[in-house]
Structures are given as C-alpha cells and as structure tokens.
Amino acid sequence: HHQDLLLIYGRRITFATSLVPLMKVKSMRENLQENGMLKEYLEKYPYSQAKVLSEDKDKKVTYESLRNYLDLAYVGLISIGTPPQKFRVAFDTGSADLWVPSIYCNSQSCGSHAFFNPQMSSTLQLPPGLIRRAQIRYSYGDVLGILALDTLKIGDLEAFNQIFVLSTWEGHSFGSFAPFDGILGLAYPDSAQTVATPVFDNLWEQSLISENLFAFYLTSRETGGKRGSMLMLGGVDHSYYSGELRWVPVTRQRFWQVALNRITVNGTIIACHDGCQAILNTGSSVVNGPYEDVLNIQNIIHAQHSFNDMYMDCNTTTNLPDVVFVIGGINYPVPARSYVRKDAYGTCVSTFESLAVNPFGSEMWILGDVFLRLYFSVYDRANNRVGLAPAI
C-alpha cells in the first residue's frame, strides 16, 4: 500500500503552525495585538484551488497550496466523512496524530471552529470494543477525545479507514484565534500518541502515492517567493529550490531528527560545540534550543528581554550577523531578516526561543519555520533521510 498527502501551506501560527503541535499556536492566541488582524487576513487571502500536476502517467505528485497566517502557521484544507466535512488543519512534522473538533466538544476553545458530526457521515466507524479515549499532548496544550475511523480526503487523494481523534476537550491554546481547526501530524508512527496509523502511512499503504516521501515549500509573508507555500505528496518538484538537495540521515525514527554539527557566527562556534541533535518541525514558527545556548545567541544579536519576548532595535538588524547551522557538514545560514520578526505594532523581536519544557528533550534544537522558509525540505520515509536545499 502507498500513502499520499496533499499539503496546503499557510503560515504557522507560532506554529503552528505555527501551530504545530509543533505549531506554535500559543503565540497567536496570546498576542492580542494580532487578534483583530485574523478576520481581515482570512478575507484578504482566501484558499487557492488545489493543483494536481503529473510529470508522466506513472509518476504523479500531488500539490496543494498552503495559506500563510502572519508567518505563524501554515494551514490547508482536508475533508473527513461521507459526505465530506471540511476542516482547516495545520500540517505538523513534529507530531503524528490527526484530530479535529467534534460536536461533543464542550470546551470554550472549540467554539469558533468547524465541528465533525459523526451522525452525518455514512462511512464513520468506531474501533471494536469499548469506546477508546485518547489524549494528545503538545508543548502548548492538550487535546482529549475519542478514536474513530472514516474516509479522509486531501486534494484528490482519498484514504479509507483513517483513524483520527474527535476532540471532546481542547486546551485554551486552540481557541478562537487559532487559524486552524485541528492538526495533521507527519512524523513517524512511533511518535503517535494514539498508537494509530498516521495519515501519511495510511496513504502510502493504500498505494495513493508513487514515492514514500513528502516535501515542504514555505514562503514568508514579508519576502514571499516565486510561488505560494506548498506541500508535495509522493514526489519532489525541483523547480522549488536551487542547487541540489543535500541529504542527511534521520538519527532516530520517531520525529524528523538529524545530527547538528555545530552552530556558528562569523566562523566562531557559539552553540552545539560538540555536536547535538535537531528536529525539523513545521509545527513550530521559531527556532528553539537549550536555554544557555539561546541566551548566548540573544546576547550576540543584541536582543533584550521584556515580558515574554526578546526585543530588538529594528534600526540595527541590517548589521547583525548570520546564525549558521551546520548539518551534514553543510552551512545553512539564517540571516537577520529571517530571525528578526516584526510584530503588528512594528516592534522587532527575536525568533530564537527556549522552551521551559521541551517535549523533545532539554538539549534538543527545534528548527521551525524560521529555518524552513529558507530551505526547501524533503522528508524521505523510504530511505529515512531528510533533504535540504535553498528555497527559490
């Protein structure tokens, strides 16, 4: 069987997306300054229609454009059930479960989102035996619900008997200012908290895609790109990046984890001195790292702590150095224009952060959308490797 995913890009809510589980949904919800912008943004930037392009009849790549929400989350459309019920989901390489709100959800967070009504789907099934309850934990909140199976559609792909969670309670981080209804995880099956077959695995097993891989192209709302954000399922479109893909092995087949050689500024090692580990996470809008290392970077780039953010002088950012992540012996520089974010009030903040509780481990680096907007990324399950190349 094969599985195929159609990804739609938006921008991660300090996701993420960005909400991600790894979507840094928390920032979007907590920054009231941006609450009033969401409705206007949704009206101004409607979803693009999905595109299906074939290089030849034997190899098809499925594409769907993603919507970028304030550089905080990348969101796309899926549907579940018969007839289909539509949901906006954040595509998250930092988790492996799929959940959407249900009509049984009684928490305030569910109120402004689309609900799945099991009674309206003729193809819904429940796992055999007693009702199976589930809890999915993210760094910014939990989701409680029950397991169900139904038909899932992503673009022109249709997978049967997909297990997912119907939420009955959601933490406040998933509230009304989250630009997504649910989360679709794209990590390895071992990271699935519901012990269910993830969407991508199900699509591959049902022979819906020709290659066992997917790829992300994420654009910035500031600089844009030659085209909109995109998730590619079952193949790679080489026109979205320059040069050649550089491949690195996945060091632990749970999340998309790779070895990080070191982190440098102007040729000097400033973090990860003896090598460390990093996770590529489309569900996070920022770059997270160990507290002392991140503090050192903040000092180097002259970021000053205030409230919950590290503020910077917008007038000096053009003189700041690149922060270079060395992966597989290749330099991947992140320039100031990428790691400095201007908020709704025109204030500049650093996008380097340290989580009080890092779900991946206290020494783990999380390379979120700040990094992934610069580098086209390929997630190769067939060979357990990640490919990176400069995005167009």
C-alpha atoms as one frame of an Amber mdcrd trajectory, in Angstrom:
protein
   0.000   0.000   0.000   1.076   3.590  -0.560   0.028   6.752   1.104  -0.144
  10.198  -0.291  -0.590  13.537   1.345  -1.640  16.777  -0.180  -0.307  19.684
   1.774  -1.588  23.160   1.827   0.558  25.958   3.124  -0.450  28.905   5.110
   1.886  30.033   7.793   2.311  28.516  11.118   0.798  30.080  13.993   3.708
  30.262  16.125   3.119  27.052  14.563   1.812  26.114  14.026   1.760  26.152
  12.689   2.656  27.527  13.634   0.503  25.900  15.357   2.195  22.785  15.360
   1.660  20.683  17.869   4.698  21.961  16.764   2.737  24.709  15.668   3.358
  27.446  17.856  -0.242  28.178  18.263   0.385  29.728  21.599   1.817  32.981
  20.326  -1.084  33.617  18.011  -3.550  33.166  20.798  -1.719  35.133  23.398
  -0.728  38.126  21.306  -3.942  40.100  21.452  -2.372  42.682  19.189  -2.904
  40.255  16.312  -6.398  39.083  17.198  -8.090  41.803  15.225  -5.991  41.023
  12.159  -7.115  37.430  11.688 -10.588  38.032  10.224  -9.210  40.610   7.801
  -6.398  38.274   6.808  -8.759  35.378   6.117 -10.896  37.562   3.903  -7.935
  39.024   2.041  -6.153  35.738   1.378  -8.653  33.004   0.527  -7.536  29.442
  -0.144  -6.069  28.772  -3.545  -7.513  25.897  -5.513  -5.580  22.647  -5.320
  -3.455  21.670  -8.279  -2.534  18.198  -9.433   0.409  18.098 -11.797   1.725
  14.990 -13.487   5.233  14.663 -14.850   4.160  11.487 -16.575   1.399   8.967
 -16.230   3.449   6.680 -13.984   4.617   9.312 -11.521   2.191  11.782 -10.048
   2.948  14.413  -7.454   0.050  15.894  -5.552   0.252  19.594  -4.705  -1.923
  21.876  -2.697  -1.219  25.447  -1.792  -1.000  26.402   1.859  -2.153  29.618
   3.460   0.413  31.571   5.453  -1.018  33.121   8.619   1.153  36.025   9.711
   4.267  33.817   9.457   2.860  31.919  12.415   1.181  28.887  10.863   0.699
  27.060   7.560  -2.777  25.712   7.138  -4.570  23.660   4.497  -7.917  22.028
   3.820  -8.882  18.395   4.276 -12.247  16.678   4.494 -13.457  13.735   6.561
 -16.544  11.561   6.157 -19.276  10.894   3.605 -20.465  13.383   2.530 -17.205
  15.269   3.225 -16.973  17.650   6.179 -14.207  20.230   5.663 -11.546  21.309
   8.150  -8.578  23.647   8.217  -5.617  21.755   9.635  -2.034  22.614  10.485
   0.420  20.181   8.879   2.953  19.306  11.535   6.138  17.267  11.116   6.575
  17.413  14.902   3.644  15.096  15.705   1.918  12.095  14.139  -1.743  12.223
  15.186  -4.775  13.655  13.405  -7.552  15.365  15.336 -10.456  17.681  14.587
 -13.133  19.224  16.821 -16.338  17.224  17.309 -19.904  18.207  18.123 -19.257
  16.646  21.533 -16.538  19.153  22.433 -17.676  21.241  25.400 -14.622  23.431
  25.944 -14.620  27.104  25.012 -11.690  26.561  22.632 -13.884  24.573  20.246
 -16.493  27.287  19.840 -15.229  29.116  16.757 -14.091  26.125  14.728 -15.638
  23.591  12.378 -17.108  20.536  14.106 -17.238  16.957  12.893 -20.690  15.439
  13.253 -20.401  11.621  13.295 -24.128  11.248  12.729 -23.799  12.957   9.345
 -21.205  10.507   7.946 -22.306   7.206   6.466 -18.756   5.832   6.476 -17.829
   6.549  10.122 -16.768   3.572  12.233 -15.664   3.162  15.816 -12.834   0.781
  16.774 -14.140  -2.582  18.020 -14.906  -2.935  21.710 -15.413  -0.167  24.207
 -15.153   3.493  23.196 -11.448   4.288  23.070 -10.483   7.564  24.661  -7.352
   9.453  23.645  -5.161  12.256  24.948  -2.738  14.144  22.722  -0.190  16.352
  24.457   1.564  19.258  22.797   4.045  21.682  24.320   1.328  24.343  24.365
  -1.716  22.335  25.436  -3.644  19.081  25.383  -6.486  17.639  23.344  -8.853
  14.966  24.710 -11.228  12.910  22.615 -12.315   9.558  21.258 -10.941   7.490
  18.384 -12.904   6.955  15.186 -12.293   5.794  11.608 -13.555   7.421   8.429
 -12.665   8.398   4.876 -10.089  11.181   4.594  -9.621  13.388   1.531  -6.604
  15.601   0.852  -6.748  17.213  -2.542  -7.559  14.422  -4.992  -6.341  11.725
  -2.607  -8.840   9.616  -0.732  -7.785   7.294   2.082 -10.173   4.855   3.708
 -10.419   3.843   7.352  -8.213   6.646   8.640  -8.063   6.669  12.427  -8.398
  10.122  13.955  -9.420  11.777  17.191 -12.765  13.506  17.649 -11.977  16.098
  20.287 -14.221  16.395  23.319 -11.998  18.954  25.076  -9.230  21.284  23.858
  -6.777  23.456  25.773  -7.091  27.232  25.525  -4.213  27.435  23.015  -6.536
  26.015  20.377  -9.109  28.755  20.897 -10.855  31.220  18.649  -7.704  32.920
  17.351  -6.118  29.726  16.113  -6.329  29.767  12.309  -6.827  26.018  12.174
  -9.472  23.621  13.378  -7.195  20.650  14.002  -3.710  19.246  13.454  -2.456
  16.638  10.989   0.835  15.098  12.088   3.507  13.942   9.635   6.107  12.442
  11.981   6.980   8.748  12.292   4.376   6.268  13.614   6.387   5.734  16.818
   5.543   9.277  17.877   1.774   8.765  17.519   0.240   9.202  20.961  -2.958
   7.433  19.909  -0.980   4.405  18.685  -2.879   4.800  15.421  -1.584   4.613
  11.849  -0.689   8.205  10.866  -2.226   9.773   7.779   0.905   9.620   5.642
   1.497   5.952   6.463  -2.107   5.155   5.648  -1.884   6.946   2.320   1.288
   5.097   1.405  -0.137   1.731   2.435  -3.186   2.356   0.253  -0.956   2.988
  -2.806  -2.076   6.577  -3.219   1.400   7.969  -3.892   4.263   6.775  -6.072
   7.120   7.676  -3.712   7.222   7.291   0.050   8.133  10.894   0.764   6.747
  14.407   1.033   8.211  17.898   0.845   7.514  21.413   2.124   7.993  24.778
   0.466   7.208  27.607   2.891   7.167  31.255   1.968   7.324  34.376   4.101
   4.562  36.940   4.210   7.246  39.619   4.009   9.502  38.401   1.211   7.102
  35.974  -0.415   8.572  33.754  -3.098   8.105  32.890  -6.710   5.047  30.899
  -5.695   2.898  30.196  -2.682   3.627  27.778   0.132   3.145  24.164  -0.844
   3.073  20.631   0.477   4.053  17.974  -2.028   2.997  14.396  -1.504   4.644
  11.469  -3.212   7.271  13.404  -5.144   9.514  16.458  -5.375   9.190  19.402
  -7.743  12.767  20.504  -8.392  11.712  23.963  -9.550  11.065  24.993  -5.935
  14.735  25.027  -4.905  18.158  25.942  -6.253  21.255  23.790  -6.410  20.989
  20.190  -5.300  19.364  18.516  -2.345  21.800  17.637   0.433  20.734  14.522
   2.286  21.297  13.697   5.957  20.171  10.528   7.763  17.398  10.554  10.340
  19.163   9.690  13.593  16.072   8.498  15.434  12.964   7.353  13.591  10.417
   8.992  15.836  10.472  12.610  14.723  12.409  14.085  11.800  15.591  14.215
  13.862  19.052  14.844  12.417  22.568  15.460  13.709  23.607  19.098  14.030
  27.386  19.520  13.776  27.601  22.994  15.334  26.135  26.498  15.306  28.428
  29.365  14.331  28.503  33.144  13.946  31.273  34.688  11.812  33.099  31.360
  11.861  33.088  31.044  15.665  31.204  28.205  17.334  28.591  29.747  19.616
  26.454  26.679  20.430  26.362  22.904  19.905  30.137  22.795  20.397  30.469
  19.008  20.419  27.581  18.229  18.102  23.926  17.897  19.069  20.545  16.860
  17.701  17.857  18.857  15.916  14.280  18.223  14.811  12.773  19.742  11.667
   9.368  20.925  12.800   6.837  22.621  10.540   4.604  22.891  13.598   6.873
  25.478  15.186   7.184  29.016  13.895  10.524  29.738  15.592  13.885  28.147
  16.449  14.022  26.610  19.914  17.140  25.474  21.719  18.714  24.867  25.146
  18.391  27.828  27.497  22.084  28.741  27.865  22.775  28.410  24.143  19.770
  30.511  23.166  20.719  33.143  25.760  24.178  33.320  24.191  22.645  33.870
  20.749  20.322  36.566  22.118  23.327  38.389  23.545  25.201  38.160  20.240
  22.279  39.621  18.282  21.584  42.244  20.999  18.109  41.035  21.928  16.756
  42.404  25.225  14.267  40.535  27.406  10.916  42.209  28.023   7.778  40.435
  29.178   7.641  37.158  27.215   9.693  38.245  24.193  13.222  39.243  23.290
  13.004  42.688  21.732  15.458  44.212  19.280  16.219  47.602  17.767  14.766
  47.469  14.254  17.327  50.023  13.061  20.287  47.751  13.792  19.075  44.463
  12.319  20.741  45.062   8.938  24.130  44.939  10.667  23.528  41.674  12.517
  25.432  38.521  11.517  24.034  35.288  10.112  23.483  32.454  12.567  24.799
  29.375  10.766  23.527  25.841  11.409  25.964  23.205  10.149  24.194  19.974
   9.152  25.963  17.124   7.393  28.998  19.382   7.009  26.970  21.943   5.024
  26.412  25.520   6.219  22.785  26.640   6.457  22.908  30.351   7.333  19.881
  32.086   8.847  20.206  35.852   8.230  18.824  38.597  10.457  15.977  39.306
   8.031  14.751  35.797   8.861  15.420  35.538  12.595  14.080  39.015  13.404
  10.294  39.257  13.272   8.341  42.486  13.163   5.056  42.264  15.079   1.737
  44.029  14.419   2.981  47.197  16.169   6.196  47.385  14.153   8.292  46.151
  17.078  11.145  43.773  16.273  11.524  40.531  18.234  13.958  37.634  18.105
  12.630  34.316  16.826  15.130  32.326  18.887  13.414  30.854  21.924  13.963
  28.353  24.705  11.044  26.235  25.882  10.582  25.904  29.628   9.645  22.285
  28.957  10.940  20.972  25.642   8.861  17.917  24.652  11.773  16.597  22.597
  14.380  16.892  25.344  16.163  19.765  27.074  19.198  19.604  24.745  17.232
  19.310  21.508  17.138  22.064  18.891  13.848  22.587  17.068  14.245  24.088
  13.615  10.844  25.570  12.859   9.508  27.750  10.079  12.144  30.455  10.537
  14.635  27.897   9.208  12.297  26.013   6.863  11.236  29.130   4.952  14.845
  29.443   3.824  15.374  25.788   2.930  13.132  23.531   0.890  12.818  20.314
   2.888  12.152  16.730   1.786  11.069  14.037   4.252  12.049  10.671   2.803
  10.454   7.780   4.683  11.712   5.203   2.161  15.342   5.967   2.995  14.921
   7.561   6.444  16.649  10.752   5.452  15.978  14.486   5.101  16.907  16.579
   2.083  17.616  20.321   2.234  18.276  22.917  -0.448  17.936  26.719  -0.695
  14.311  27.585  -1.442  13.579  29.622  -4.554
